[in-house]
């Protein structure tokens, strides 16, 4: 696990410091009005890698489910998660989207909120597991480490879109933000905290922690990894959110802070309940 942790962190640092000062076009190519963007590519890579690693785990742990059937279920779970992620983003920004309805479906422009995706994915996954008579908690424990890995990769989509960054800074790892992507009031600043990168690193560490725990003697009952993921990500996002500029608010409170506190409470309760389950 130490090797996996070090290797991943080296890759994070090498990629970031190689690319951070470049002004890369977020669009890879266009076909008419359809844009193929790095943002979407990052999520495709994340999903593909997660499914590949999950297939290996199915064979290793001898999960009594046909993997092709699981892939089909995962497809619909991902669709529901994307819808949830988009709804979470659109509702607080309805003034803009009500005037630009086409942008509601333009997910390649960004605007997939992870908490909405987590909620949508868990609801969709639970419903599908009930329909197919699968053990939801057992499958969730199998999936959660790779969800954290997928988040680490997906955050790089924010790098290419030049979004989800923090306040101005002159630190050596500051990221250059083009003028057109700068938050109103900060147009005269060029370098900002790469908040998305901080979260990518923390999500990768969370992936390694979850993977280690799942393969250790401490993992004794279904639901523990799911609960630990919810707790860990709640903590990660709670502190990261203080560095975010482009965060949605409700009554002056950051919405992600509200969901982070709820996630931390649910995660702790889940760990207590699952640890008592035989």
N, C-alpha and C positions, 0 to 999 in steps of 0.2 A: 504493500500500500504506500510506503514511503516513496518508492520508485515512481509509482503512478502519480503521486502528489507532486514530486519534484519535476518530473517530465512535463506535466501539464502546466505548471507555473512557469517553467522555462519557455515553453511555447507561447504562453500568454505574453510574457515580457518581450520576447524576440519579435513577435508579430506587432505588438503595440509600438515599440520604439522604432521599428522599421517603417511604420505607416503613419505615425501620429502627426507629422508635419506636412503630409501630402493632402492636396485638395482633390480627392478622387470623386469622379462623377458617380452619383449613387445609381444611375441607370446603366446597366450592362449593355443592353440594346433595345430597340423599339421595333415593333411590328405594327405599323399603322399607329393607332392610339394606345395600343397595349404596350406597357413598359415592363421589361424584365429587370428587376432591381436586385442589388446585393442584399437588401433587407429581406426579401423573400427567399433568396438563395441561402442565407444563413439558417432560416427555419427549415428549409428542405434538408440541408445537411444535418441539422440537429435531429430531425425526425428520422431520417434514414439511418444515422449512426445509432440512435436509441433502439430502433427496431432490430438492427443487426446484432447489437449486444444482448438484447432481450432474447433473441432466438438462441443464442449460445447458452443463456441462463436456463431456458426451457429444457434444453438437452441436459445441462449439468444437474439441475435440480429435479429432473424427471417430472415436470408439471403434466398432469393428466388432462391436458387440453390440446386439441388439434391446433397447431400453430397457425395454419392458414386461416382457420376460423377466428383465432385471436387477432390476426392481422386485419381481417375484415371489421371486427369489432373496434379495433384501435383506430381504423380509418374514420368511423362514425363518431367515435369519442373525440378525435382531433377536430373534426368539423364542428361539433358542439362546443368544444373549448374555444375555437376561433370565434364563433358567434358570441360566446360569453365575453371573450376578451374585447371584441369590438363594441358590444353593448355597454360594457363598463366605461369605455372611452367616449362613446358618442353621447350618452345621457348628460354628463356634466358640460358638454360642449354643444348642446342642442341649438343654441343661437346660431352657431356657424353652420352646422349640418342641416338645419331646417332650410337654410338659404342655398345650400349646395348639396342636394340630396344624392347626387351621383357619388360624392366623396364618401358616403356611408359605406359603400362596398369597396372603395379603393384602398384596400388594406395594404397594397404594395407601397403606399405613400407613408406607411407607419401608422401608429395608433392602435396597437394591440396591447391592452393592459393585462399584465400577467395575473393579477388577482381575479379578474373576470374570467381569464382562461382557466385558472385553477378551479374556480367554483364551477364553471361550465363543464370542465373535464371530469371532475369528481361526480357531479350529478349525472352526466351522460354515462360515465363508467358504471356507476351504481345501478342505473336503470338497465343497462345492457347485461350486467352480471345477474341481476334478478331474473331477467327474461331467459337467460341461458343456464340459470342455476349454477353459476360459478361463485367461488368464494371471493367476494369483493376485497376483503382485508388482505387476504393472501396475495392476490394479484397486485393490489396497490403497493404492498411491500416490495414486490418484484420490480415494479415500474418506477417508484419514487427516486431511486438514485439516478436513473437515466433522465428523469424530468429535470433534476438539478443540473445534470450535464448539458441537457438541451437548452436550459436557460443561460448557462455560461456561454454557449455558442451563439444563441439567439441575440444576446446583448451586443454582439458585434454588428448586428444590423443597425443599431443606434449609432455606431461609429461611422458607418457609410452614409447614414442619413444626417449626421451631425446634429444629433438631438440627445436629450436626456443627459445633458452635461450640467456641471455645477457652477459656482461663482468664479469670477476671474482670479487668476493666480499666476505667479512667475516661477513656480516650482519646476524642476527639470522635466517632470513627466506631464506637464500641462499640454493640453491638446489645442491645436490651432482650429478655430471656428471661422469659416468664411463670413463675410459681412452679412450676406443675405440670410444666414442661419442664426444670427445673434439675436438674443432676446431684447425686446424694446427697452431702451434705457442703458444698454451695455454695448452699443454699436461701436464705441471707441476702444473697446478692449478686443484683443486678438486671441489670447490664450486663457483657457478655462480648466477647471477641474474635470477630469474624465470620469464622471460619476458612473457612467455605464460600465466602464472598465473595472472600477472598484467592485461593482456588483458582479461582474463576470468572474473575477477572481474568487470572490466569496462564494458564489454559486458552485464553482469548481471544487473549492475546499469542502463545501457541503456535500457534493457528490462523493468525494473520497470518504468522508466521515460516514455517510449513509451506507456506502458499499462495505466499509470495514465492519460497521455494526451488524449489518445483515449477515455477514459471513463469520461472525464471532460467536463465542459461547454466551454472550449477553443477550442475543436474540432468541427469545423463548416463546413468544406468542404473536399471532397475526395481529397486525395493526400498529405494532411498535415503530416500524420504519415510516409508515404513513404519518404517525403522530410526531415523530422526530423531525421529519421533513417540514411539516406545518410549523412546528416550534422554531426550527432553525431559520426557515425563510422569513417568518414573522420578525425575528430578531434582526436578520440581515436588512430587510426592507425598512424597518423602523428607523434604524440609524442612517441608512443610505438616504432616506427621504429628506433628511435635514440639509443635504447637499443639492437637492434638486431644485431647478428653477421652474420647469414646465410641468408642475404637478397640479392636478385638479383639486379643488377645495369645495367644502360644503360648510356654510356658515363660518367661513374663515379658517376652518380646520382642514388639514390635508386629509383627503379621503383615504390615501394609502396608510396613513397613521392609524386611522380608525380600524381598518381591516387588519393591520399588523398587530394591534393590541388584541383584537378578537382571535387572530391566528395563534398568538402566543398562549392565550388562555386555553383555546381548544387543544393545542399541542400538549400542554402540561396535563390537562385532564385526560387526554387520550393515552398518554404514557402511564399515568397512574392506573387507569382502568385496564389497559392491556397488560400491565405488569402483574395485575392481580388475577388475570384470566389464566386458567390452566389449559 
